[in-house]
Amino acid sequence: MTDDPDDAPAPSWRQRPKPVGFEILYRLDGDVLEIDRTRAVDRVRLGAVEQVRFVFAPGNISAKGYRTQLRLRDGKSVTFGNLSWRSMTDLDRDDARYHRFVSALAQAIAKANPRARFIGGKPRPIWLGMALVGGLSLAMIVFFALRAFQEGQTQAGLFALLLLAASAWQVWPLIALNRPRELAPGEVPDELVPGRTPGA
């Protein structure tokens, strides 16, 4: 006897988005996204979702933060991410479950509203600003390092190179992953929604 697929639990995702506050439960109920904030429950019709955006959003504690943003027809938005706070200094990650939920949500949105746009990365003006500021910052560090070596300040030059490496390690993913691009309806980019299991 096989299990009835209708008896399978609805795709869901739990997140505590802030160090202080309640956990939020996101659960798919047919063509509705149910958002349980403990004190209130909102129901968002997936047919009202006009845009789905996936972004790389590192935080102060973790460099592995990602977010999914839904923009609704009435101008409101719903945003959730892969990181959940356990305490003031501890974060929890369950990327595999996050990917499963986002994939199910994306497919449900594409079915409910085939005209919904799926986008990867930041809006182009914001991304261009990030790229410009990041590039200028790295260029200034390179200039400082070269000047330091020219003037015989080897330690200062080496420190600048170390700072350059650390800055590039943080800045490059922020720019590269958030490059704006159009996605196919229901598409979930692995680089912006981590946790896909092999063969899934």
Salt bridges, closest charged atoms under 4 A:
GLU23 OE1 - ARG14 NH1 3.09
ASP29 OD2 - ARG43 NH1 3.34
ASP31 OD2 - ARG45 NH2 2.85
GLU34 OE2 - ARG27 NH2 2.27
GLU34 OE1 - ARG43 NH1 3.15
ASP42 OD2 - ARG37 NE 3.26
ASP90 OD2 - ARG86 NH1 3.51
ASP92 OD1 - ARG86 NH2 3.05
ASP95 OD2 - ARG93 NH2 2.19
GLU151 OE2 - ARG147 NH2 3.16
GLU182 OE2 - ARG117 NH2 2.21
ASP190 OD1 - HIS99 NE2 3.21
ASP190 OD2 - ARG196 NE 2.69
GLU191 OE2 - ARG181 NH2 2.63
